[in-house]
Every structure is written in structure tokens, then in C-alpha cells.
Amino acid sequence: MTLNQTNGFIKLIRNSSKYFRMLEERPTAFLLLSLIANRARRTNEKDLMIDLEIGEALIGDFFAYGVTRAVYRTDKEYLIQNGYILTTKADRRGTIVKLVDSDIFDINPTIYQYDPTTNKRINIIRENNTLDNITDEISPENLLTQEKNNTEEKI
């Protein structure tokens, strides 16, 4: 199963006590959690392949992280019981889970709003409810320049 992934990053909180506890208790669950964090939708941009909400990911391909079906099911139950994920829906493609705990992995969710008359992003609302106005064309260079300007203004 391959999903269209955009460039981005996932923050690993390595000084979290949950991180070390999971690595000691269930290292394969850590692998599954990292797979979920990698696949989790972090923006509200639509994808034609599958309709996911922010923080949701499609899993079920246990062979993708090199385990058996039994280990996958045990890992999934471990993550649910410890409050890392919630199962939202299961269908023929797999299981859709929602990443609900950011103590180990933070996917930095972002909500974009678009001007319907142009192909411009008009603002970005981040998880911590800050609002940055962005009115240039959507391109990596423009986003980097705007992020740099926003950082300089805050300093």
C-alpha cells in the first residue's frame, strides 16, 4: 500500500518517558506508531485516493514493517490501550486510525484555507491557533521566505 506523501517532517520527542517505555516493552509497536505518524494526514488538502481527516492514517499492511498478522494486531491493541491511537473505521483497504497522542511523534498538523478564485493559500491556522497571513503563490521557495519573515517578525 503506497500513499501519496508530501515532503515534510515528523518531530520525534526523544526525551519522553513514553518513548523509552515503548521501546523496552514493545519495539514493534514503536515501529507501527512511526509508520502511522509517517502516513498520518497533517493537512486538510484533499487526496483523491482516500478521504482522511487530519491525524488519520491507513494501516493494515503488516508486512510493510516486517511483522506477522498476529504481531500487528497485538501492536495495534497495545497502541489503542495506551492511548496513542484510536480506530476510526475499517474497510477492505485496511484500518483507518487516528493519532491522538503526540508525546512521542508530533506530526505538526496544519489547516490551510484557500481563496477559491485563485490558487493561493490565504492563511495558515496551526495547531496552537496562531494565524499567519500568506498571500503569495504556493511554492516551496515562497513558503520558506514567508516562514523566515514570520520568524524574524516574532524575534
TORVEX-861430 format. One line per field, with one value per atom (N, C-alpha, C, CB): residue number from 1; chain; x, y, z. Coordinates in pm, whole numbers, plus 50000, padded with zeros to 5 digits. Each point is the difference from the previous one (the first is absolute). Glycine has a CB too. Layout:
// TORVEX-861430
num	NUM;...
chaine	A;...
u	X;...
v	Y;...
w	Z;...
//
This chain:
// TORVEX-861430
num	1;1;1;1;2;2;2;2;3;3;3;3;4;4;4;4;5;5;5;5;6;6;6;6;7;7;7;7;8;8;8;8;9;9;9;9;10;10;10;10;11;11;11;11;12;12;12;12;13;13;13;13;14;14;14;14;15;15;15;15;16;16;16;16;17;17;17;17;18;18;18;18;19;19;19;19;20;20;20;20;21;21;21;21;22;22;22;22;23;23;23;23;24;24;24;24;25;25;25;25;26;26;26;26;27;27;27;27;28;28;28;28;29;29;29;29;30;30;30;30;31;31;31;31;32;32;32;32;33;33;33;33;34;34;34;34;35;35;35;35;36;36;36;36;37;37;37;37;38;38;38;38;39;39;39;39;40;40;40;40;41;41;41;41;42;42;42;42;43;43;43;43;44;44;44;44;45;45;45;45;46;46;46;46;47;47;47;47;48;48;48;48;49;49;49;49;50;50;50;50;51;51;51;51;52;52;52;52;53;53;53;53;54;54;54;54;55;55;55;55;56;56;56;56;57;57;57;57;58;58;58;58;59;59;59;59;60;60;60;60;61;61;61;61;62;62;62;62;63;63;63;63;64;64;64;64;65;65;65;65;66;66;66;66;67;67;67;67;68;68;68;68;69;69;69;69;70;70;70;70;71;71;71;71;72;72;72;72;73;73;73;73;74;74;74;74;75;75;75;75;76;76;76;76;77;77;77;77;78;78;78;78;79;79;79;79;80;80;80;80;81;81;81;81;82;82;82;82;83;83;83;83;84;84;84;84;85;85;85;85;86;86;86;86;87;87;87;87;88;88;88;88;89;89;89;89;90;90;90;90;91;91;91;91;92;92;92;92;93;93;93;93;94;94;94;94;95;95;95;95;96;96;96;96;97;97;97;97;98;98;98;98;99;99;99;99;100;100;100;100;101;101;101;101;102;102;102;102;103;103;103;103;104;104;104;104;105;105;105;105;106;106;106;106;107;107;107;107;108;108;108;108;109;109;109;109;110;110;110;110;111;111;111;111;112;112;112;112;113;113;113;113;114;114;114;114;115;115;115;115;116;116;116;116;117;117;117;117;118;118;118;118;119;119;119;119;120;120;120;120;121;121;121;121;122;122;122;122;123;123;123;123;124;124;124;124;125;125;125;125;126;126;126;126;127;127;127;127;128;128;128;128;129;129;129;129;130;130;130;130;131;131;131;131;132;132;132;132;133;133;133;133;134;134;134;134;135;135;135;135;136;136;136;136;137;137;137;137;138;138;138;138;139;139;139;139;140;140;140;140;141;141;141;141;142;142;142;142;143;143;143;143;144;144;144;144;145;145;145;145;146;146;146;146;147;147;147;147;148;148;148;148;149;149;149;149;150;150;150;150;151;151;151;151;152;152;152;152;153;153;153;153;154;154;154;154;155;155;155;155
chaine	A;A;A;A;A;A;A;A;A;A;A;A;A;A;A;A;A;A;A;A;A;A;A;A;A;A;A;A;A;A;A;A;A;A;A;A;A;A;A;A;A;A;A;A;A;A;A;A;A;A;A;A;A;A;A;A;A;A;A;A;A;A;A;A;A;A;A;A;A;A;A;A;A;A;A;A;A;A;A;A;A;A;A;A;A;A;A;A;A;A;A;A;A;A;A;A;A;A;A;A;A;A;A;A;A;A;A;A;A;A;A;A;A;A;A;A;A;A;A;A;A;A;A;A;A;A;A;A;A;A;A;A;A;A;A;A;A;A;A;A;A;A;A;A;A;A;A;A;A;A;A;A;A;A;A;A;A;A;A;A;A;A;A;A;A;A;A;A;A;A;A;A;A;A;A;A;A;A;A;A;A;A;A;A;A;A;A;A;A;A;A;A;A;A;A;A;A;A;A;A;A;A;A;A;A;A;A;A;A;A;A;A;A;A;A;A;A;A;A;A;A;A;A;A;A;A;A;A;A;A;A;A;A;A;A;A;A;A;A;A;A;A;A;A;A;A;A;A;A;A;A;A;A;A;A;A;A;A;A;A;A;A;A;A;A;A;A;A;A;A;A;A;A;A;A;A;A;A;A;A;A;A;A;A;A;A;A;A;A;A;A;A;A;A;A;A;A;A;A;A;A;A;A;A;A;A;A;A;A;A;A;A;A;A;A;A;A;A;A;A;A;A;A;A;A;A;A;A;A;A;A;A;A;A;A;A;A;A;A;A;A;A;A;A;A;A;A;A;A;A;A;A;A;A;A;A;A;A;A;A;A;A;A;A;A;A;A;A;A;A;A;A;A;A;A;A;A;A;A;A;A;A;A;A;A;A;A;A;A;A;A;A;A;A;A;A;A;A;A;A;A;A;A;A;A;A;A;A;A;A;A;A;A;A;A;A;A;A;A;A;A;A;A;A;A;A;A;A;A;A;A;A;A;A;A;A;A;A;A;A;A;A;A;A;A;A;A;A;A;A;A;A;A;A;A;A;A;A;A;A;A;A;A;A;A;A;A;A;A;A;A;A;A;A;A;A;A;A;A;A;A;A;A;A;A;A;A;A;A;A;A;A;A;A;A;A;A;A;A;A;A;A;A;A;A;A;A;A;A;A;A;A;A;A;A;A;A;A;A;A;A;A;A;A;A;A;A;A;A;A;A;A;A;A;A;A;A;A;A;A;A;A;A;A;A;A;A;A;A;A;A;A;A;A;A;A;A;A;A;A;A;A;A;A;A;A;A;A;A;A;A;A;A;A;A;A;A;A;A;A;A;A;A;A;A;A;A;A;A;A;A;A;A;A;A;A;A;A;A;A;A;A;A;A;A;A;A;A;A;A;A;A;A;A;A;A;A;A;A;A
u	50085;49915;50089;49815;50174;50077;49904;50193;49829;49919;50086;49856;50080;50071;50043;49868;50260;50052;50067;50031;49947;50065;50125;49781;50308;50120;49960;50141;49927;49971;50084;49767;50199;50076;49906;50203;49846;49930;50096;49858;50094;50086;49995;49964;50151;50012;50040;50065;49852;50028;50082;49784;50346;50086;50022;50110;49859;50017;49871;50180;49723;49873;50018;49872;50072;50009;49920;50029;49865;49921;50082;49792;50295;50087;50087;50002;50067;50089;49922;50164;49720;49919;49950;49930;50027;49951;50114;49819;50298;50113;50039;50081;49907;50032;49891;50135;49738;49889;49961;49920;50073;49944;50063;49783;50340;50067;49926;50214;49713;49926;49882;50068;49876;49894;50056;49879;50245;50065;50013;50126;49909;50009;49864;50189;49706;49866;49960;49938;50092;49969;50075;49959;50167;50075;49942;50207;49746;49934;49871;50098;49826;49876;50033;49889;50211;50038;50047;50064;50006;50048;49885;50213;49686;49886;49889;50056;49946;49890;49986;50035;49842;49970;50027;49826;50255;50031;49939;50208;49730;49933;49859;50220;49701;49864;49991;49917;50196;49998;49942;50202;49712;49930;50089;49782;50200;50070;49894;50201;49816;49901;50001;50021;50091;50011;49913;50231;49773;49927;49964;50119;49765;49952;50038;49809;50292;50046;49989;50156;49816;50002;50144;49759;50265;50132;50032;49976;50141;50044;49965;49976;49948;49962;50096;49762;50252;50088;49935;50205;49826;49952;50108;49854;50109;50095;49935;50110;49960;49946;50096;49772;50324;50101;50117;49931;50048;50097;50137;49811;50193;50126;50083;49891;50047;50073;50105;49797;50179;50103;50058;49886;50094;50072;49957;50181;49688;49951;49889;50061;49898;49889;49867;50145;49746;49868;49971;49921;50121;49977;50075;49969;50156;50079;49936;50212;49744;49933;49877;50085;49832;49877;50032;49880;50222;50040;50055;50051;50030;50054;49889;50210;49694;49888;49921;49987;49986;49929;50081;49888;50245;50087;49990;50157;49847;49993;49863;50166;49728;49866;49985;49907;50135;49985;50082;49959;50154;50085;49968;50177;49719;49951;50079;49918;50157;50075;49915;50208;49704;49917;49857;50200;49710;49861;49966;49936;49989;49952;49874;50100;49900;49882;49912;50130;49932;49921;50086;49861;50076;50068;49921;50094;49977;49933;50092;49870;50101;50076;50144;49786;50241;50136;50088;49907;50034;50077;49925;50212;49861;49944;50045;49997;49909;50035;50010;49884;50231;50024;50033;50081;49892;50030;50107;49766;50338;50109;49950;50181;49805;49941;50100;49783;50333;50099;50126;49904;50141;50121;50118;49857;50142;50111;50124;49834;50152;50115;50023;49957;49938;50009;49903;50067;49982;49916;50000;50051;49831;49993;49980;49906;50082;49987;49885;50245;49631;49887;49976;49899;50063;49978;49872;50248;49672;49879;50021;49854;50128;50015;49863;50213;49780;49881;50041;49892;50024;50031;49901;50100;49948;49914;49941;50137;49731;49942;50018;49835;50191;50015;50140;49822;50275;50139;50055;50032;50090;50067;50096;49979;49970;50086;49951;50053;50042;49970;49985;50126;49762;49980;50043;49812;50188;50056;50023;49884;50192;50029;49961;50191;49726;49964;50071;49773;50317;50077;49928;50213;49837;49938;49988;50090;50009;49997;49920;50222;49696;49906;50065;49840;50283;50058;49958;50196;49797;49953;50108;49758;50287;50097;49934;50197;49805;49942;50103;49849;50113;50084;49920;50129;49925;49923;50076;49884;50237;50077;49958;50192;49860;49976;50055;50007;49937;50044;50120;49766;50350;50121;50094;49973;50118;50091;50084;50007;50038;50082;49923;50130;49745;49919;49967;49905;50064;49968;50120;49832;50288;50120;50028;50093;49892;50022;49901;50088;49785;49898;50022;49840;50199;50027;50117;49911;50192;50116;49958;50152;49766;49952;49915;50004;49909;49917;50085;49815;50291;50089;50074;50027;50020;50072;49910;50149;49722;49905;49975;49894;50105;49972;50117;49849;50273;50120;50012;50114
v	49884;50116;50123;49877;50205;50122;50117;49884;50213;50121;50115;49914;50181;50117;50086;49995;50006;50076;50127;49789;50321;50124;50014;50106;49981;50025;50066;50022;49944;50055;49931;50056;49968;49936;49960;50134;49775;49954;50022;49827;50237;50025;49881;50249;49696;49892;50062;49830;50150;50052;49893;50142;49868;49891;50002;50005;50104;50000;49966;50170;49778;49958;49866;50124;49864;49873;49892;50125;49914;49904;49938;50130;49950;49953;49884;50230;49787;49896;49879;50176;49849;49889;49914;50138;49926;49924;49923;50171;49889;49929;49877;50217;49790;49886;49895;50150;49893;49907;49937;50133;49947;49953;50075;49942;50023;50073;49993;49952;49939;49994;50096;49761;50269;50100;50139;49860;50164;50127;50011;50000;49891;50002;50030;49836;50103;50026;50145;49760;50292;50139;50095;49937;50031;50085;49992;49967;49915;49985;50083;49768;50230;50079;50149;49817;50226;50142;50043;49983;49928;50032;50012;49882;50033;49999;50096;49766;50286;50083;50125;49912;50120;50122;50117;49885;50210;50115;50130;49885;50111;50118;49964;50097;50004;49975;49997;50109;49883;49989;49865;50153;49847;49878;49911;50123;49748;49898;49915;49999;49977;49923;49852;50165;49786;49857;49960;50005;50075;49963;50127;49775;50224;50115;49982;50036;50037;49993;50136;49812;50190;50122;50026;49964;50155;50033;49906;50243;49695;49908;49855;50185;49787;49863;49937;50058;49810;49925;49866;50113;49834;49869;49898;50102;49795;49894;49865;50143;49752;49866;49913;50094;49970;49926;49967;50115;49786;49963;49965;49918;50033;49966;50124;49798;50321;50124;50030;50087;49865;50020;49868;50211;49682;49875;49913;50116;49876;49916;49909;50177;49731;49912;50068;49795;50147;50055;50002;49918;49978;49993;50111;49751;50273;50107;50135;49862;50158;50125;50025;49972;49927;50017;50030;49844;50089;50025;50141;49756;50288;50137;50104;49917;50059;50094;50010;49947;49939;50000;50070;49785;50195;50067;50152;49801;50246;50144;50057;49972;49952;50045;50004;49904;49990;49991;50106;49757;50282;50102;50142;49828;50187;50132;50072;50012;49916;50065;50019;49898;50006;50006;49961;49948;50087;49956;49939;50179;49714;49943;50075;49771;50284;50075;49920;50208;49710;49928;49889;50206;49685;49891;49967;49907;50071;49959;49906;50217;49757;49902;50045;49929;50202;50049;49990;50153;49842;49994;50068;49996;50042;50065;50145;49782;50307;50141;50028;50066;49983;50033;50148;49766;50290;50141;50010;50068;50004;50025;50104;49945;50016;50090;50045;49887;50053;50035;50047;49833;50288;50052;50002;50138;49773;49995;49935;49991;49930;49938;50061;49786;50216;50059;50117;49777;50336;50116;50024;50104;49884;50015;50145;49770;50323;50142;50026;50029;49940;50018;50146;49797;50227;50134;50003;50044;50061;50016;50115;49910;50062;50102;50051;49893;50235;50058;50061;50045;49937;50045;50104;49778;50313;50093;49924;50206;49778;49918;50057;49925;50205;50059;49987;50158;49819;49983;49873;50250;49717;49884;50049;49868;50215;50056;49956;50196;49775;49972;50134;49777;50247;50132;50007;50033;49857;50000;49858;50216;49773;49870;50009;49952;49955;49991;49877;50115;49906;49889;49943;50102;49786;49930;50089;49785;50300;50086;50128;49906;50094;50108;50133;49884;50116;50124;50017;49984;50139;50029;50078;50001;49947;50067;50028;49887;50235;50032;49973;50173;49749;49966;50027;49824;50259;50035;49975;50170;49778;49973;49867;50133;49841;49873;49887;50109;49775;49885;49938;49957;50059;49936;49986;50096;49806;49982;50123;49759;50310;50119;50109;49943;50081;50103;49964;50057;49816;49959;50016;49839;50126;50015;50147;49790;50296;50142;50058;50016;49945;50051;49950;50011;49864;49944;50073;49775;50255;50074;50140;49868;50200;50134;49996;50063;49838;49987;49977;49909;50011;49973;50128;49761;50315;50125;50100;49960;50046;50094;49966;50037;49835;49958;50029;49823;50184;50024;50143;49809
w	50000;50000;50000;50121;49780;49995;49993;49888;50196;50000;49952;50188;49749;49950;50118;49784;50247;50112;49949;50134;49935;49966;50085;49936;50020;50078;50130;49791;50313;50131;50104;49929;50196;50106;50112;49941;50141;50119;50116;49872;50234;50114;50094;49978;50055;50097;50133;49821;50280;50134;50072;50006;49982;50049;50150;49782;50288;50146;50072;49974;49954;50060;50071;49821;50298;50072;49928;50217;49713;49923;49887;50056;49886;49892;50047;49900;50212;50051;50049;50064;50000;50048;49884;50198;49693;49886;49933;49965;50024;49939;50081;49907;50225;50084;50000;50142;49868;50010;49867;50192;49705;49873;49884;50114;49847;49891;49867;50114;49861;49874;50001;49973;50145;50009;49969;50173;49867;49965;49848;50219;49716;49854;49937;50011;50041;49948;50025;50039;50078;50031;49907;50239;49730;49908;49859;50140;49819;49871;49995;49977;50131;50008;49995;50135;49939;49999;49862;50242;49690;49865;49902;50051;49964;49907;50038;49952;50171;50048;49916;50232;49735;49926;50091;49856;50102;50084;49950;50062;49820;49949;49957;49926;50045;49955;49848;50207;49723;49855;49961;49979;49922;49961;49914;50010;50007;49924;49932;50160;49713;49926;50036;49816;50238;50031;50119;49909;50197;50121;50077;50012;50049;50075;50146;49837;50209;50138;50066;49942;50186;50079;50045;50077;49975;50053;50116;49930;50066;50105;49973;50156;49739;49968;49900;50045;49964;49910;49968;50096;49789;49958;50030;49818;50260;50033;49969;50181;49848;49978;49921;50008;49928;49924;50093;49782;50302;50103;49942;50138;49739;49935;49970;49902;50099;49971;50107;49882;50239;50102;50050;50067;49856;50020;50115;49902;50125;50108;49947;50171;49915;49964;50035;50040;49913;50028;50150;49776;50295;50145;50073;49981;49981;50063;49969;49982;49892;49962;50085;49767;50250;50079;50146;49844;50209;50139;50014;50031;49873;50003;49992;49893;50020;49985;50131;49753;50310;50128;50109;49935;50065;50096;49984;49997;49880;49973;50038;49815;50162;50037;50152;49786;50281;50146;50073;49976;49966;50064;49953;50020;49899;49963;49892;50225;49696;49891;49875;50091;49881;49880;50034;49856;50054;50004;49865;50170;49830;49874;49961;50051;49829;49957;49905;50029;49886;49901;49940;49950;50012;49930;49875;50217;49672;49877;49924;49988;49888;49922;49973;49895;50113;49975;50122;49831;50287;50123;50113;49868;50233;50117;50003;50127;49896;50015;50150;49781;50260;50140;50011;50049;50068;50025;50106;49936;50035;50095;50100;49826;50301;50099;50107;49959;50048;50101;49929;50165;49866;49936;50095;49851;50250;50094;49941;50183;49713;49936;49861;50127;49791;49867;49989;49902;50050;49975;49850;50229;49708;49854;49958;49986;50110;49971;49904;50039;50001;49909;49965;50096;49780;49949;49918;49997;50020;49921;49903;50189;49683;49897;49958;49920;50051;49941;49867;50228;49671;49865;49952;49952;49966;49930;49882;50073;49920;49894;49860;50166;49822;49867;49944;50060;50026;49956;50060;49980;49984;50058;50108;49783;50308;50104;50137;49855;50229;50139;50069;49999;50067;50059;50146;49843;50227;50136;50046;50052;50053;50060;50146;49837;50207;50141;50054;49968;50123;50055;50120;49919;50130;50112;50124;49910;50113;50118;49977;50066;49828;49968;49970;50144;49806;49951;49856;50160;49796;49864;49927;50075;49811;49917;49866;50117;49838;49870;49891;50103;49801;49888;49874;50133;49778;49881;49871;50135;49872;49878;49940;50090;49791;49935;50087;49772;50215;50077;49930;50087;49973;49951;50118;49765;50231;50114;50030;49944;49951;50021;50072;49796;50160;50064;50144;49777;50248;50136;50092;49909;50043;50082;50029;49901;49998;50018;50100;49766;50222;50091;50141;49810;50205;50133;50064;49928;49993;50050;50044;49848;50072;50035;50126;49758;50256;50120;50125;49859;50126;50112;50041;49923;49978;50029;50066;49807;50153;50061;50145;49777;50257;50137;50093;49910;50032;50082;50030;49902
//
